[in-house]
Amino acid sequence: MASNSSRKRAVESPVIPDRLYFKIGDVARLCAVEPFVLRFWETQFPQLKPNKSGTGQRLYRRREVELALEIKRLVHGEGYTISGARHALESIQRRSRPAAVPARAAANEVSAKETRHNTSRSAPESVSAAVGQIRAELREIVSLLSVQQPRPPRTRARVVALSPESGSLFPL
């Protein structure tokens, strides 16, 4: 009975300090787990991907700390298995995503159609003029490159004989 009541009791989430990055030890202290548990969770939960510094130190952002706390709540607080917690997190993300995405996608689609429609009216003259100018410039470049220009003969430096009386290796 005691185990059931402890599972149902809400686990108080700790206050996350207002910082940009957290080291693995800080996150382990906040979540009250060992650092190896966080490293294991990284392998099991694709959503948990902390950045790494140049020296290989894991740097967690606030959203990753919140995700680690959520994983801990699911696994330790509610008794989910690792795979069950993974599926629960995926279903939470799927539920929160679809509401916002279609509205943005529809707006983007409408604006793309309007852009294509508006540019198709005025663009042909300017586009064809630009293409004609580019073609003329390319033909000019090809003609310059195709002309064989004679190369001037290479002049070789003359070897100067050293006179024994100068005593210098560098005659003037």
C-alpha positions as CSV (number, residue, x, y, z in Angstrom):
1,M,0.0,0.0,0.0
2,A,2.8,2.4,0.8
3,S,4.3,1.9,-2.6
4,N,1.0,2.8,-4.4
5,S,0.6,6.0,-2.4
6,S,4.2,7.0,-3.0
7,R,3.7,6.5,-6.7
8,K,0.6,8.6,-6.8
9,R,2.2,11.4,-4.8
10,A,3.2,14.2,-7.1
11,V,7.0,14.6,-7.3
12,E,7.9,18.2,-6.7
13,S,10.1,19.5,-9.5
14,P,13.1,21.6,-8.4
15,V,13.5,25.2,-9.4
16,I,15.8,25.4,-12.4
17,P,18.3,28.3,-12.2
18,D,18.2,31.0,-14.9
19,R,21.3,30.0,-16.8
20,L,22.0,29.3,-20.5
21,Y,23.9,26.0,-20.1
22,F,24.1,23.4,-17.4
23,K,26.9,20.8,-16.9
24,I,26.0,17.2,-16.4
25,G,26.8,17.4,-12.7
26,D,24.4,20.3,-12.3
27,V,21.6,18.4,-14.1
28,A,22.3,15.3,-12.1
29,R,21.9,17.3,-8.9
30,L,18.7,18.9,-10.1
31,C,17.2,15.6,-11.2
32,A,18.6,13.7,-8.1
33,V,20.2,11.0,-10.3
34,E,23.7,10.0,-11.1
35,P,25.5,11.4,-14.2
36,F,25.7,7.9,-15.7
37,V,21.9,7.7,-15.6
38,L,21.7,10.9,-17.7
39,R,24.2,9.5,-20.2
40,F,22.1,6.3,-20.4
41,W,19.0,8.4,-21.0
42,E,20.7,10.2,-23.9
43,T,21.1,6.8,-25.6
44,Q,17.5,5.8,-25.0
45,F,15.7,9.1,-25.7
46,P,16.5,10.7,-29.1
47,Q,15.0,14.0,-27.8
48,L,17.7,14.4,-25.2
49,K,20.7,15.6,-27.0
50,P,22.9,18.0,-25.1
51,N,25.6,20.0,-26.9
52,K,29.2,19.2,-26.2
53,S,31.9,21.8,-25.6
54,G,35.3,21.7,-27.4
55,T,36.6,19.5,-24.5
56,G,33.7,17.1,-24.7
57,Q,31.8,18.4,-21.7
58,R,28.1,17.9,-22.0
59,L,26.2,21.2,-21.9
60,Y,22.5,21.0,-21.3
61,R,20.1,23.8,-22.2
62,R,17.0,24.6,-20.1
63,R,14.6,22.5,-22.4
64,E,16.9,19.5,-22.0
65,V,16.9,19.9,-18.2
66,E,13.1,20.1,-18.3
67,L,13.1,17.0,-20.5
68,A,15.4,15.1,-18.1
69,L,13.1,16.0,-15.2
70,E,10.1,14.8,-17.2
71,I,11.9,11.5,-18.0
72,K,12.7,11.1,-14.3
73,R,9.0,11.8,-13.4
74,L,7.8,9.2,-15.9
75,V,10.3,6.5,-15.0
76,H,10.8,7.0,-11.3
77,G,7.6,8.7,-10.3
78,E,4.9,7.0,-12.4
79,G,6.7,3.7,-12.9
80,Y,7.0,3.7,-16.7
81,T,9.6,1.5,-18.3
82,I,12.2,3.2,-20.5
83,S,10.4,2.2,-23.7
84,G,7.0,3.3,-22.1
85,A,8.4,6.7,-21.2
86,R,9.9,7.1,-24.7
87,H,6.4,6.4,-26.2
88,A,4.7,8.7,-23.7
89,L,7.1,11.5,-24.6
90,E,6.6,10.9,-28.3
91,S,2.8,11.0,-27.9
92,I,3.0,14.2,-25.9
93,Q,5.1,15.8,-28.6
94,R,2.8,14.6,-31.4
95,R,-0.2,16.0,-29.6
96,S,1.3,19.4,-29.1
97,R,2.7,19.8,-32.6
98,P,-0.2,19.3,-35.1
99,A,-2.2,22.3,-33.9
100,A,0.3,24.9,-34.9
101,V,1.9,23.3,-38.0
102,P,-1.1,23.3,-40.4
103,A,-1.9,27.0,-39.9
104,R,1.8,27.9,-40.6
105,A,2.0,25.5,-43.6
106,A,-1.2,26.9,-45.1
107,A,0.0,30.5,-44.7
108,N,3.3,29.6,-46.3
109,E,1.6,27.8,-49.2
110,V,-0.7,30.7,-49.9
111,S,2.1,33.2,-49.8
112,A,4.2,31.0,-52.1
113,K,1.3,30.8,-54.6
114,E,0.8,34.5,-54.5
115,T,4.5,35.1,-55.1
116,R,4.6,32.7,-58.0
117,H,1.4,34.3,-59.5
118,N,2.6,37.9,-59.1
119,T,6.1,37.3,-60.4
120,S,4.8,35.3,-63.4
121,R,3.1,38.5,-64.8
122,S,5.9,41.0,-64.6
123,A,8.9,38.8,-64.6
124,P,9.1,37.5,-68.2
125,E,10.4,40.7,-69.7
126,S,13.0,41.4,-67.0
127,V,14.0,37.7,-66.8
128,S,14.5,37.3,-70.5
129,A,16.5,40.6,-70.7
130,A,18.7,39.4,-67.8
131,V,19.2,36.0,-69.4
132,G,20.1,37.6,-72.7
133,Q,22.7,39.9,-71.1
134,I,24.2,36.9,-69.2
135,R,24.5,34.9,-72.4
136,A,26.2,37.8,-74.2
137,E,28.7,38.1,-71.3
138,L,29.4,34.4,-71.3
139,R,30.0,34.4,-75.1
140,E,32.5,37.2,-74.6
141,I,34.3,35.3,-71.9
142,V,34.4,32.1,-74.1
143,S,35.9,34.1,-77.0
144,L,38.5,35.6,-74.8
145,L,39.5,32.2,-73.4
146,S,39.5,30.4,-76.8
147,V,42.0,32.8,-78.5
148,Q,45.5,31.4,-78.5
149,Q,47.8,34.2,-77.5
150,P,51.5,33.6,-78.1
151,R,53.5,33.4,-74.9
152,P,56.5,35.6,-74.6
153,P,59.7,33.6,-74.4
154,R,61.0,33.1,-71.0
155,T,64.2,34.9,-70.3
156,R,66.7,32.9,-68.3
157,A,69.1,34.6,-65.9
158,R,72.6,34.4,-67.1
159,V,75.2,32.7,-65.1
160,V,77.9,35.1,-64.1
161,A,81.4,33.8,-63.8
162,L,83.0,34.7,-60.5
163,S,86.3,36.5,-60.7
164,P,88.8,35.3,-58.1
165,E,89.9,38.8,-57.3
166,S,86.5,40.1,-56.1
167,G,86.4,37.7,-53.2
168,S,82.6,38.1,-52.9
169,L,80.0,35.6,-53.8
170,F,77.6,38.3,-54.8
171,P,79.1,40.4,-57.6
172,L,77.5,43.7,-58.5
